[in-house]
Amino acid sequence: MPIVAQSTETTDWVSRFADEVIEESERRAPGKPVVVASGLSPSGPIHLGNLREVMTPHLVADEIRRRGFQVRHLISWDDYDRYRKVPNGVEGVDESWAEHIGKPLTSVPAPKGSEHPNWAEHFKAAMVESLGRLGVEFDGISQTEQYTTGVYREQILHAMKHRGDIDAVLAQYRTRKKDPAQQLKQQQKPVDEAELEAAEGSGAADEDDGSSAAGGYFPYKPYCGNCGKDFTTVTSYDDASTEMAYACTTCGFTETVLLSEFDRGKLVWKVDWPMRWAYEGVIFEPSGVDHSSPGSSFQVGGQIVEIFGGKQPIGPMYAFVGISGMAKMSSSKGGVPTPADALRIMEPQILRWLYARRKPNQSFKVAFDQEIQRLYDEWDRLEAKVEDGSALPGDIAAHTRAASTAAGDLPGTPRPLPYRTLASVADITGGHQDQALRILSDLDPAHPLSSLDEARPRYDKAEAWINTHVPADQRTIVRDEPDADLLGSLDDTSRESLRLLLDGLDDHWSLDGLTHLVYGVPKVQAGFSADATPKELPPEIKTAQRQFFALLYQLLVSKDTGPRLPTLLLAVGADRVRRLLGAA
């Protein structure tokens, strides 16, 4: 694939951010690798909305790598976050998991039947596997490991020493903080459910900022030494000795420790995030709407990071990702599609393309319904334009980022047949691969498939979509016997249309040939050439074609509609078509 050049007037959002990030990195840390970052909390299924947190910096990092720079894409696994609530719809999980609320995610048992040691590792593993298939190169950082091994000890002590400065920053926003969801509700216009859920936040943005009515402000939250939960309050702290006392409001446990030796706790979120920016030297990290509103984590962090001697990253806000027919995804509601779900029905290139072709602040939807067929049609048209040189520069850039990374091309399908055709074949054949190969070979008899592997993995994706996302009442079932009643009731015009079709089968037995034949029959019956173009035909021909198609569907599958007729005819086979259409 071609290397995407540095930004010009016609290049895409990725190149423009890459320009900005490279310039900023050279200013802050000349000669060192460029650092971009993402943060993911494995508190439940990591869904396609969370994937934007990774894909946005990945695409920028990959563009920078293409230009020959060294880049580190950090993914902070926020596995030391508290377990907030039991997510809905997770297999192997019931309400008994509520007893673990308040513990670190790595201290919560994995769902029943999981091969992983804890809750965080269970949900992290699925995402890691998907990122590998998507070609995302990253350095993973476990926040449990960072905190419990003392990596952040100096940063914690520094935060406690400067707690007054941190408190002063946070105080600017506490008194004027308004509920963003309530603000939306008060607007004089209808509020979309997706907007409302976005305003309500993801959870991390709403966490306690460390304020304490009893003993003053402390930006550190210990996990209780008795129950293991974070329902704790720091009651005193001595800067000189680092002696800290805390009490658990759940089990009543109290403890006095030396914070310089204590590793069972973490900085509160609004301090933890900017601390990491400074510690890792992050140049670029996007954030969602819930982290970007006035008084939220990203804005406050821009001031707190200076207390740690760092600078705020370049941080565009990204919009949420939806699903066709669904509101904004929320992992707490259960049943939200994950990257693994999407990759079962679409190739990695297509999923990458969805994130690459839209600016971060533009929302989009991932299709799990019939729209996926149109998505693939659009991708195939783009591929053809890229191949013949007619694609626009921005489209070429998005295609390149989808189909390859700086390390090379992503594996693709050798013979990328139309997705809708593959789906129809998988639907009609019901998993019989020998039948599928026969039909697909007839699509282009001059270049038949030698093996179904030539159409993979796209064929497998289409088959998975048919089997998991198409309702049973929409599946295609070819008749076993002719519809004698319907055949006996046909008028002369309908009988003639069937005769013309059957007479032409042998000479038109290919996808293109049958397409020409089924559209041509009504033209010929009306006295026109089968090759006549729509401009040469009266409007009545379209009506006649629709009626002819409906008749064929009724005789073949007992419905008024179905898969594209040329594909259906190929799938049924010439002999069976003749029998069902009353030829013998």
MARLUM-983327 format. One line per field, with one value per residue (C-alpha): residue in three letters; x, z, y. Coordinates in nm, 2 decimals. Layout:
<rs>
rest ALA|...
c1 X|...
c3 Z|...
c2 Y|...
</rs>
This chain:
<rs>
rest MET|PRO|ILE|VAL|ALA|GLN|SER|THR|GLU|THR|THR|ASP|TRP|VAL|SER|ARG|PHE|ALA|ASP|GLU|VAL|ILE|GLU|GLU|SER|GLU|ARG|ARG|ALA|PRO|GLY|LYS|PRO|VAL|VAL|VAL|ALA|SER|GLY|LEU|SER|PRO|SER|GLY|PRO|ILE|HIS|LEU|GLY|ASN|LEU|ARG|GLU|VAL|MET|THR|PRO|HIS|LEU|VAL|ALA|ASP|GLU|ILE|ARG|ARG|ARG|GLY|PHE|GLN|VAL|ARG|HIS|LEU|ILE|SER|TRP|ASP|ASP|TYR|ASP|ARG|TYR|ARG|LYS|VAL|PRO|ASN|GLY|VAL|GLU|GLY|VAL|ASP|GLU|SER|TRP|ALA|GLU|HIS|ILE|GLY|LYS|PRO|LEU|THR|SER|VAL|PRO|ALA|PRO|LYS|GLY|SER|GLU|HIS|PRO|ASN|TRP|ALA|GLU|HIS|PHE|LYS|ALA|ALA|MET|VAL|GLU|SER|LEU|GLY|ARG|LEU|GLY|VAL|GLU|PHE|ASP|GLY|ILE|SER|GLN|THR|GLU|GLN|TYR|THR|THR|GLY|VAL|TYR|ARG|GLU|GLN|ILE|LEU|HIS|ALA|MET|LYS|HIS|ARG|GLY|ASP|ILE|ASP|ALA|VAL|LEU|ALA|GLN|TYR|ARG|THR|ARG|LYS|LYS|ASP|PRO|ALA|GLN|GLN|LEU|LYS|GLN|GLN|GLN|LYS|PRO|VAL|ASP|GLU|ALA|GLU|LEU|GLU|ALA|ALA|GLU|GLY|SER|GLY|ALA|ALA|ASP|GLU|ASP|ASP|GLY|SER|SER|ALA|ALA|GLY|GLY|TYR|PHE|PRO|TYR|LYS|PRO|TYR|CYS|GLY|ASN|CYS|GLY|LYS|ASP|PHE|THR|THR|VAL|THR|SER|TYR|ASP|ASP|ALA|SER|THR|GLU|MET|ALA|TYR|ALA|CYS|THR|THR|CYS|GLY|PHE|THR|GLU|THR|VAL|LEU|LEU|SER|GLU|PHE|ASP|ARG|GLY|LYS|LEU|VAL|TRP|LYS|VAL|ASP|TRP|PRO|MET|ARG|TRP|ALA|TYR|GLU|GLY|VAL|ILE|PHE|GLU|PRO|SER|GLY|VAL|ASP|HIS|SER|SER|PRO|GLY|SER|SER|PHE|GLN|VAL|GLY|GLY|GLN|ILE|VAL|GLU|ILE|PHE|GLY|GLY|LYS|GLN|PRO|ILE|GLY|PRO|MET|TYR|ALA|PHE|VAL|GLY|ILE|SER|GLY|MET|ALA|LYS|MET|SER|SER|SER|LYS|GLY|GLY|VAL|PRO|THR|PRO|ALA|ASP|ALA|LEU|ARG|ILE|MET|GLU|PRO|GLN|ILE|LEU|ARG|TRP|LEU|TYR|ALA|ARG|ARG|LYS|PRO|ASN|GLN|SER|PHE|LYS|VAL|ALA|PHE|ASP|GLN|GLU|ILE|GLN|ARG|LEU|TYR|ASP|GLU|TRP|ASP|ARG|LEU|GLU|ALA|LYS|VAL|GLU|ASP|GLY|SER|ALA|LEU|PRO|GLY|ASP|ILE|ALA|ALA|HIS|THR|ARG|ALA|ALA|SER|THR|ALA|ALA|GLY|ASP|LEU|PRO|GLY|THR|PRO|ARG|PRO|LEU|PRO|TYR|ARG|THR|LEU|ALA|SER|VAL|ALA|ASP|ILE|THR|GLY|GLY|HIS|GLN|ASP|GLN|ALA|LEU|ARG|ILE|LEU|SER|ASP|LEU|ASP|PRO|ALA|HIS|PRO|LEU|SER|SER|LEU|ASP|GLU|ALA|ARG|PRO|ARG|TYR|ASP|LYS|ALA|GLU|ALA|TRP|ILE|ASN|THR|HIS|VAL|PRO|ALA|ASP|GLN|ARG|THR|ILE|VAL|ARG|ASP|GLU|PRO|ASP|ALA|ASP|LEU|LEU|GLY|SER|LEU|ASP|ASP|THR|SER|ARG|GLU|SER|LEU|ARG|LEU|LEU|LEU|ASP|GLY|LEU|ASP|ASP|HIS|TRP|SER|LEU|ASP|GLY|LEU|THR|HIS|LEU|VAL|TYR|GLY|VAL|PRO|LYS|VAL|GLN|ALA|GLY|PHE|SER|ALA|ASP|ALA|THR|PRO|LYS|GLU|LEU|PRO|PRO|GLU|ILE|LYS|THR|ALA|GLN|ARG|GLN|PHE|PHE|ALA|LEU|LEU|TYR|GLN|LEU|LEU|VAL|SER|LYS|ASP|THR|GLY|PRO|ARG|LEU|PRO|THR|LEU|LEU|LEU|ALA|VAL|GLY|ALA|ASP|ARG|VAL|ARG|ARG|LEU|LEU|GLY|ALA|ALA
c1 0.00|0.12|0.27|0.04|0.22|0.24|-0.07|-0.17|-0.50|-0.64|-0.53|-0.73|-0.77|-0.51|-0.23|-0.32|-0.31|0.02|0.17|0.07|0.18|0.52|0.58|0.47|0.68|0.99|0.93|0.88|1.11|1.33|1.48|1.26|0.98|0.64|0.40|0.03|-0.21|-0.54|-0.72|-0.95|-1.14|-1.21|-1.51|-1.73|-1.74|-1.52|-1.75|-1.73|-1.76|-1.45|-1.27|-1.27|-1.05|-0.79|-0.84|-0.81|-0.45|-0.37|-0.43|-0.23|0.05|0.06|0.08|0.37|0.54|0.49|0.69|0.98|0.94|0.95|0.61|0.48|0.11|0.03|-0.29|-0.34|-0.56|-0.75|-0.78|-0.71|-1.03|-1.31|-1.58|-1.88|-2.17|-2.27|-2.32|-2.63|-2.63|-2.29|-2.29|-2.18|-2.25|-2.54|-2.63|-2.39|-2.11|-2.26|-2.07|-1.75|-1.85|-1.58|-1.29|-1.02|-1.13|-0.83|-0.97|-1.31|-1.37|-1.40|-1.74|-1.82|-1.65|-1.38|-1.02|-0.89|-0.78|-1.00|-1.27|-1.03|-0.82|-1.13|-1.26|-0.91|-0.83|-1.11|-1.00|-0.64|-0.73|-0.94|-0.68|-0.43|-0.67|-0.71|-0.34|-0.31|0.04|0.05|0.23|-0.01|0.02|-0.16|-0.25|-0.28|0.08|0.19|0.03|0.09|0.46|0.52|0.60|0.39|0.51|0.69|0.40|0.16|0.37|0.41|0.03|-0.03|0.23|0.06|-0.29|-0.37|-0.28|-0.48|-0.78|-0.76|-0.79|-1.08|-1.25|-1.28|-1.53|-1.71|-1.92|-2.03|-2.06|-2.39|-2.53|-2.48|-2.76|-3.00|-2.87|-2.97|-3.31|-3.37|-3.29|-3.58|-3.54|-3.59|-3.30|-3.17|-3.12|-2.76|-2.69|-2.84|-2.64|-2.32|-2.39|-2.44|-2.08|-1.90|-1.84|-1.48|-1.56|-1.81|-1.58|-1.51|-1.23|-1.10|-1.27|-1.32|-1.54|-1.37|-1.00|-0.95|-0.87|-0.67|-0.62|-0.55|-0.79|-0.68|-0.83|-0.94|-0.69|-0.98|-1.26|-1.05|-1.30|-1.25|-1.53|-1.25|-1.18|-0.83|-0.85|-0.50|-0.17|0.18|0.40|0.73|0.68|0.42|0.21|-0.15|-0.46|-0.78|-1.11|-1.34|-1.70|-1.83|-1.66|-1.53|-1.17|-0.90|-0.54|-0.23|0.04|0.34|0.24|0.61|0.58|0.20|0.09|-0.28|-0.45|-0.46|-0.49|-0.84|-0.93|-0.90|-0.55|-0.45|-0.50|-0.29|-0.02|0.01|0.03|0.34|0.49|0.47|0.52|0.20|0.17|-0.16|-0.47|-0.83|-1.12|-1.50|-1.77|-1.80|-1.44|-1.44|-1.73|-1.66|-1.53|-1.47|-1.15|-0.97|-1.02|-0.93|-0.64|-0.49|-0.42|-0.34|-0.08|0.14|0.16|0.34|0.57|0.40|0.18|-0.16|-0.17|-0.32|-0.66|-0.95|-1.29|-1.44|-1.81|-1.98|-2.03|-2.37|-2.52|-2.78|-3.12|-2.97|-2.89|-2.54|-2.38|-2.34|-2.16|-2.36|-2.68|-2.56|-2.58|-2.37|-2.16|-1.79|-1.51|-1.51|-1.88|-1.81|-1.51|-1.73|-1.93|-1.68|-1.32|-1.08|-1.02|-1.39|-1.40|-1.08|-1.23|-1.53|-1.30|-1.06|-1.30|-1.47|-1.32|-1.31|-1.59|-1.82|-2.05|-2.12|-2.29|-2.17|-2.41|-2.53|-2.84|-2.90|-2.69|-2.37|-2.44|-2.45|-2.13|-1.95|-2.08|-1.94|-1.61|-1.59|-1.66|-1.39|-1.14|-1.23|-1.17|-0.84|-0.74|-0.82|-0.69|-1.02|-1.05|-1.02|-0.71|-0.90|-1.07|-0.74|-0.59|-0.88|-0.86|-0.48|-0.53|-0.80|-0.62|-0.27|-0.05|0.31|0.40|0.23|-0.10|-0.37|-0.46|-0.75|-0.98|-0.82|-1.15|-1.36|-1.70|-1.99|-2.09|-2.46|-2.40|-2.21|-2.47|-2.74|-2.55|-2.48|-2.85|-2.98|-2.73|-2.77|-2.40|-2.35|-2.01|-2.00|-2.32|-2.18|-1.87|-2.09|-2.29|-2.00|-1.81|-2.11|-2.10|-1.82|-1.79|-1.48|-1.30|-1.45|-1.34|-1.11|-1.18|-1.41|-1.09|-1.05|-1.36|-1.26|-1.26|-1.53|-1.76|-1.73|-1.82|-2.13|-2.23|-2.19|-2.40|-2.68|-2.67|-2.66|-2.83|-3.10|-3.42|-3.56|-3.86|-3.63|-3.43|-3.47|-3.62|-3.65|-3.96|-3.93|-4.23|-4.38|-4.67|-4.93|-5.21|-5.02|-4.89|-5.25|-5.38|-5.14|-5.26|-5.10|-4.87|-4.72|-4.68|-4.49|-4.26|-4.17|-4.11|-3.88|-3.68|-3.65|-3.56|-3.27|-3.13|-2.86|-2.72|-2.72|-2.60|-2.37|-2.43|-2.41|-2.60|-2.89|-2.91|-2.94|-3.20|-3.44|-3.44|-3.47|-3.78|-4.03|-3.86|-3.89|-4.25|-4.33|-4.17|-3.83|-3.48|-3.34|-3.05|-3.27|-3.16|-3.39|-3.39|-3.53|-3.81|-4.15|-4.21|-4.45|-4.15|-4.04|-4.38|-4.38|-4.03|-4.14|-4.44|-4.23|-3.98|-4.26|-4.39|-4.05|-4.00|-4.34|-4.27|-3.92|-3.94|-4.31|-4.24|-4.27|-3.91|-3.58|-3.21|-3.12|-3.29|-2.97|-2.80|-3.11|-3.14|-2.77|-2.82|-3.13|-2.97|-3.10|-3.28|-3.46|-3.55|-3.71|-3.91|-4.03|-4.13|-4.34|-4.12|-4.18
c3 0.00|-0.06|0.22|0.31|0.26|0.51|0.52|0.24|0.16|0.04|0.31|0.60|0.97|1.06|0.87|1.02|1.38|1.29|1.18|1.51|1.73|1.57|1.60|1.97|2.05|1.89|2.11|2.43|2.39|2.09|1.97|2.19|2.07|2.02|2.29|2.23|2.48|2.53|2.85|2.88|3.19|3.17|3.40|3.15|2.78|2.60|2.32|1.99|2.15|2.36|2.05|1.93|2.23|2.08|1.71|1.71|1.86|1.67|1.33|1.43|1.57|1.26|1.03|1.23|1.20|0.82|0.82|0.99|1.35|1.66|1.84|2.16|2.17|2.54|2.64|3.02|3.14|3.43|3.60|3.95|3.92|4.16|4.06|4.03|3.95|3.81|3.43|3.27|3.02|3.09|3.07|3.39|3.61|3.85|4.13|4.37|4.21|4.39|4.70|4.52|4.45|4.57|4.51|4.24|3.91|3.95|4.28|4.15|4.03|3.66|3.53|3.58|3.33|3.24|3.20|3.33|3.69|3.75|3.62|3.46|3.28|3.14|2.96|2.87|2.69|2.44|2.35|2.32|2.07|1.87|1.86|1.73|1.44|1.37|1.34|1.64|1.78|2.15|2.48|2.75|3.10|3.39|3.65|3.91|3.85|3.84|4.18|4.37|4.28|4.39|4.04|4.12|4.48|4.43|4.23|4.51|4.77|4.55|4.51|4.89|4.95|4.70|4.80|4.88|4.52|4.37|4.60|4.48|4.12|4.18|4.40|4.10|3.95|4.25|4.33|3.97|3.86|3.70|3.60|3.22|3.18|3.36|3.15|2.83|2.97|3.03|2.67|2.46|2.21|2.20|2.36|2.19|2.42|2.30|2.39|2.74|2.80|2.68|2.92|3.21|3.16|3.16|3.53|3.57|3.50|3.78|4.05|4.38|4.34|4.68|4.89|5.26|5.50|5.81|5.76|5.47|5.11|5.02|4.65|4.75|4.81|5.00|4.95|5.29|5.45|5.58|5.32|5.02|4.92|4.86|5.09|5.29|5.41|5.49|5.83|5.87|5.69|5.80|5.52|5.70|5.81|5.54|5.82|5.70|5.88|5.72|5.82|5.62|5.63|5.53|5.78|6.03|5.99|6.07|5.99|6.02|5.75|5.61|5.26|5.15|5.20|5.13|4.79|4.83|4.69|4.41|4.33|4.26|3.89|3.83|3.97|3.85|3.48|3.46|3.68|3.41|3.13|3.31|3.41|3.06|2.86|2.67|2.36|2.22|2.39|2.29|2.52|2.50|2.55|2.92|2.99|2.78|2.91|3.13|3.47|3.37|3.38|3.08|3.15|3.51|3.43|3.21|3.52|3.76|3.52|3.58|3.95|3.83|3.60|3.28|3.00|2.89|2.57|2.24|2.32|2.06|2.18|2.01|1.95|2.05|1.82|1.77|1.62|1.34|1.52|1.87|2.09|2.22|2.36|2.74|2.87|3.19|3.00|2.86|2.51|2.35|2.06|2.11|1.85|1.85|1.76|1.47|1.35|1.33|1.05|0.89|0.79|0.99|0.70|0.70|1.07|1.05|0.77|0.97|1.23|0.97|0.74|1.01|1.21|1.58|1.65|1.40|1.52|1.31|1.34|1.29|1.09|1.22|1.01|0.64|0.62|0.63|0.27|0.16|0.36|0.18|-0.16|-0.07|0.02|-0.30|-0.51|-0.32|-0.39|-0.76|-0.77|-0.58|-0.83|-1.14|-1.00|-0.98|-0.60|-0.42|-0.21|0.12|0.03|-0.08|0.26|0.45|0.23|0.29|0.67|0.66|0.45|0.59|0.88|0.88|0.92|0.59|0.44|0.65|0.53|0.29|0.08|-0.25|-0.44|-0.27|-0.41|-0.32|0.04|-0.04|-0.29|-0.04|0.23|-0.01|-0.10|0.27|0.34|0.06|0.11|0.48|0.55|0.27|0.15|-0.16|-0.28|-0.20|-0.40|-0.70|-0.69|-0.65|-0.93|-1.16|-1.09|-1.34|-1.54|-1.72|-1.39|-1.15|-0.79|-0.73|-0.36|-0.12|0.06|-0.23|-0.10|0.26|0.51|0.35|0.29|0.65|0.77|0.55|0.67|1.03|0.97|0.81|1.10|1.39|1.27|1.02|1.19|1.11|0.93|0.69|0.59|0.25|0.21|-0.14|-0.22|-0.25|-0.48|-0.75|-0.65|-0.86|-0.76|-0.85|-1.18|-1.27|-1.21|-1.44|-1.73|-2.08|-2.02|-1.70|-1.87|-2.16|-1.92|-1.75|-2.09|-2.21|-1.88|-1.91|-2.28|-2.19|-1.89|-2.06|-2.26|-1.96|-1.68|-1.50|-1.26|-1.54|-1.78|-1.55|-1.45|-1.82|-1.87|-1.58|-1.65|-2.02|-2.02|-1.95|-2.21|-2.48|-2.39|-2.44|-2.78|-2.69|-2.72|-2.41|-2.43|-2.42|-2.16|-1.91|-2.11|-2.41|-2.22|-2.09|-1.71|-1.74|-1.80|-1.44|-1.32|-1.54|-1.41|-1.04|-1.12|-1.29|-1.00|-0.75|-0.95|-0.96|-0.58|-0.51|-0.73|-0.59|-0.22|-0.15|-0.08|-0.27|-0.21|-0.14|-0.24|-0.57|-0.84|-1.04|-0.72|-0.62|-0.96|-0.95|-0.60|-0.68|-0.99|-1.35|-1.32|-1.00|-1.14|-1.44|-1.22|-0.98|-1.27|-1.43|-1.72|-1.70
c2 0.00|0.35|0.56|0.85|1.18|1.46|1.68|1.91|2.08|1.76|1.51|1.37|1.44|1.18|1.35|1.69|1.55|1.37|1.70|1.86|1.57|1.55|1.92|1.91|1.61|1.76|2.07|1.88|1.58|1.61|1.29|1.07|0.84|1.01|0.90|0.86|0.71|0.54|0.43|0.13|0.01|-0.37|-0.32|-0.52|-0.60|-0.34|-0.23|-0.06|0.29|0.21|0.10|0.47|0.54|0.31|0.36|0.74|0.74|0.42|0.58|0.89|0.68|0.46|0.76|0.89|0.55|0.56|0.88|0.70|0.82|0.60|0.59|0.43|0.38|0.32|0.15|0.20|-0.09|0.08|-0.25|-0.10|0.10|0.01|-0.23|0.00|-0.22|-0.56|-0.52|-0.66|-0.94|-1.09|-1.47|-1.64|-1.34|-1.29|-1.05|-1.23|-1.03|-0.72|-0.82|-0.72|-0.36|-0.13|-0.38|-0.33|-0.50|-0.74|-0.85|-0.95|-1.31|-1.37|-1.48|-1.84|-2.07|-1.82|-1.93|-1.60|-1.53|-1.23|-0.99|-0.75|-1.01|-1.18|-0.87|-0.75|-1.07|-1.04|-0.68|-0.77|-1.05|-0.81|-0.54|-0.80|-0.88|-0.51|-0.46|-0.23|-0.22|-0.10|-0.12|-0.24|-0.10|-0.26|0.01|-0.26|-0.35|0.01|0.09|-0.23|-0.25|0.11|0.25|0.56|0.60|0.93|1.07|0.98|1.14|1.45|1.47|1.44|1.70|1.94|1.84|2.20|2.31|2.03|2.11|2.47|2.37|2.14|2.40|2.63|2.38|2.23|2.53|2.59|2.22|2.14|1.81|1.80|1.56|1.80|2.08|1.89|1.82|2.19|2.28|2.40|2.12|1.74|1.55|1.24|0.94|0.91|1.27|1.21|0.90|1.08|1.36|1.12|1.00|0.67|0.64|0.73|1.10|1.10|0.95|1.12|1.38|1.31|1.58|1.49|1.68|1.54|1.56|1.80|1.72|1.41|1.30|0.94|0.65|0.34|0.00|-0.13|-0.38|-0.58|-0.59|-0.49|-0.22|0.16|0.28|0.45|0.80|0.93|1.09|1.23|1.25|1.38|1.51|1.46|1.10|1.01|0.85|0.82|0.70|0.59|0.44|0.21|0.32|-0.03|-0.27|-0.02|-0.11|0.15|0.15|0.37|0.32|0.49|0.60|0.58|0.20|0.14|0.02|-0.07|0.23|0.48|0.85|0.97|0.98|1.35|1.34|1.00|1.08|1.40|1.23|0.97|1.23|1.38|1.04|0.89|1.21|1.17|1.40|1.29|1.13|1.18|1.15|1.11|1.36|1.28|1.37|1.68|1.89|2.20|2.10|1.74|1.53|1.66|2.03|2.00|1.77|2.04|2.24|1.96|1.81|2.12|2.03|1.72|1.91|1.80|1.94|1.84|1.63|1.73|1.58|1.59|1.50|1.19|1.13|0.81|0.52|0.37|0.06|0.06|0.08|0.13|0.43|0.51|0.20|0.16|-0.15|-0.13|-0.21|-0.54|-0.68|-0.41|-0.53|-0.56|-0.54|-0.93|-0.92|-0.69|-0.90|-1.20|-1.04|-0.81|-0.81|-0.60|-0.36|-0.27|-0.20|0.00|0.20|0.31|0.47|0.61|0.79|1.00|1.28|1.20|1.45|1.29|1.02|0.71|0.38|0.02|-0.18|-0.52|-0.52|-0.50|-0.19|-0.40|-0.51|-0.15|-0.08|-0.36|-0.23|0.11|-0.04|-0.24|0.07|0.25|-0.04|-0.02|0.36|0.33|0.06|0.26|0.59|0.78|0.80|1.13|1.19|1.18|0.86|0.71|0.80|0.64|0.33|0.30|0.33|0.07|-0.19|-0.16|-0.03|0.08|-0.28|-0.39|-0.49|-0.67|-1.01|-0.99|-1.21|-1.33|-1.32|-1.05|-1.14|-0.90|-0.95|-0.95|-1.23|-1.43|-1.37|-1.49|-1.80|-1.88|-1.82|-2.05|-2.33|-2.34|-2.43|-2.68|-2.57|-2.79|-2.63|-2.28|-2.35|-2.47|-2.15|-1.92|-2.09|-2.02|-1.65|-1.62|-1.95|-1.82|-1.78|-2.04|-2.07|-2.37|-2.36|-2.18|-2.05|-1.81|-1.63|-1.64|-1.48|-1.27|-1.57|-1.68|-1.33|-1.32|-1.66|-1.56|-1.25|-1.46|-1.71|-1.46|-1.13|-1.23|-1.33|-1.68|-1.54|-1.35|-1.65|-1.80|-2.14|-2.28|-2.48|-2.85|-2.89|-2.66|-2.44|-2.62|-2.38|-2.07|-2.22|-2.33|-1.98|-1.79|-1.59|-1.61|-1.32|-1.47|-1.81|-1.65|-1.47|-1.80|-1.96|-1.68|-1.72|-2.09|-2.08|-1.85|-2.03|-2.23|-1.94|-1.70|-1.93|-1.68|-1.39|-1.13|-1.34|-1.41|-1.05|-0.96|-1.23|-1.15|-0.78|-0.85|-1.07|-0.79|-0.58|-0.84|-0.91|-0.54|-0.54|-0.39|-0.53|-0.71|-0.46|-0.15|0.10|0.26|0.59|0.40|0.24|0.37|0.37|0.08|-0.16|-0.11|-0.21|-0.52|-0.61|-0.58|-0.80|-1.06|-1.06|-1.11|-1.40|-1.57|-1.52|-1.67|-1.98|-2.03|-1.93|-1.85|-1.48|-1.16|-1.08|-1.25|-1.25|-1.10|-1.31|-1.39|-1.52|-1.71|-1.88|-1.99|-2.12|-2.32|-2.47|-2.49|-2.83|-2.73|-2.39|-2.56|-2.80|-2.52|-2.30|-2.57|-2.66|-3.04
</rs>
